[in-house]
Amino acid sequence: MNNKLQTITNLFEEKEIRSFWDSEKEEYYFSVIDVIGALTDNDYDKSRNYWKWLKSKLKEEGSELVSNTNQLKLQSLKDGKFYKTDTLDTKGIFRLIESVPSAKAEPFKIWLANLGNERINEVFDPVRKG
């Protein structure tokens, strides 16, 4: 699995969003906590607590979003060590955004779409960067 995954850190409004690019599936996986932090302007601990609360709320509602979460080892922004972190693919992140009330939801969706477009351009035309 390591050979097909490429760790990428992208910035949204100067907030780091840890992600993986799965070259076999041609899909991004994003850290749920990083996305929540970017949407809410919360620090890591508050974002983690918000995700715990939201995850239990979504489970009660029968949402499939929680079951679509994958745990991947991502490097911590705090200590540089690798920890299992809840991640979602792009489709899951769009669904997550709908569950987090935020004025940054639309700008984040646009950022996410542009990120996907850049990756598609790199895959189909690697000489043309951006």
N, C-alpha and C positions, 0 to 999 in steps of 0.2 A: 504493500500500500504506500510506502514511503516514496517509491520511485515515481508514482503518478501524481503525488500531491506536491504542490509548490506553495510554500508559505508566503503570503503577501500581506503587508500592512499598508492600508490605504488611509487617507485622511479625509474626513468630512468635517468642515468648519474647524480645522485644527485639532480634531479628536481622532485618536488612532482607532481604526476598525481592523482587528485581526481577522484574516481570512485565509482560506485555502483554495487553490485552484486544482480541481480534480481533472487532469487531462484526459482520462478515459471517458468520464461522463460529460466532459466539457461543461463543468458546473462549478460555481463558486459556493463555498460554505463560509458563513460569517459567524463570528462570536455574538451570541445573543446578548450577553451582558454589555459588550462594547456598543452594540446598536442601541440598546436601551439607554446607556449612558449618553450617547450622542443626541438621542431624542429628548431626554429629560434634563440634560446638563447636570446629572448627578455624578458623584464620584463612584469608584468601583464598588465599594461596600454598599452604598445606597442602591446602586443598580442591581447588584446581586440579590439584595433583599427584595427589591421590587419584582425581580424575575421569580423568586421563590413564591411570592404572593400571587403573581399573575399565573404562574404555572398551576398552582392549586385551584385557582378560580377557573381556569380553562378546563382542567380535568373535571371539575364539578359540572361544567356546562357540556361536557362530552366532546370538546374540541379535539380534533385530530392533530392540531398543531404540536402539542406536547409529545405525542407519539412519533411525530416526524423529526424530532430533535435527535441529532447525532452527537455523540461525545467524541471529540478529537483532541489530541494533545496539542495545546497551543502554548507558546512561550509567554510567561507572565510579563506584564509591563512593569511590575514592581521589582521582582527579584531575578528575572531572566530564566527561571526554571520552567520546565514544561509540566503543565497540569491538564487533566481532562477538563474540557470546557464544552458546555452546550453550544452547538452550532445548528444553523438552519441553512438550507439552500436558498437561492434567490426567491423562489416562489414562497417559501416559508417565511422569509424576512418580510416580504410584502404583506403577508397575512398578519405577522407580528405587529407591523406598523399600524395596522387597523385596530389593534387591541391596546395601543399605547396612545392616550390623548396627548398630542403635542403639536405646537405651531410649526415644528420643524418637519412634520410628516411629509408634506409635499416636496420641499427642497431635498429631503433625503431620498424620496422616490426618484426624483430627477437625477440625483447623483448616482444612485444605484443603476438606473437605466443607462447612463453615460458610461459607467464603469463596464457594464456588460457589452456595450457597443465597442468600446476600446479593445476589449479582450477578443471579440469576434474579428475585428479588423486585424489584430496581431496574428490570429490563427490563420486567417485566409490570405493575408498579405503581410508576412513577417518583415519584409523589407521596409514597408511603409509604416513607420511608428507614429500612431495617432493620426 
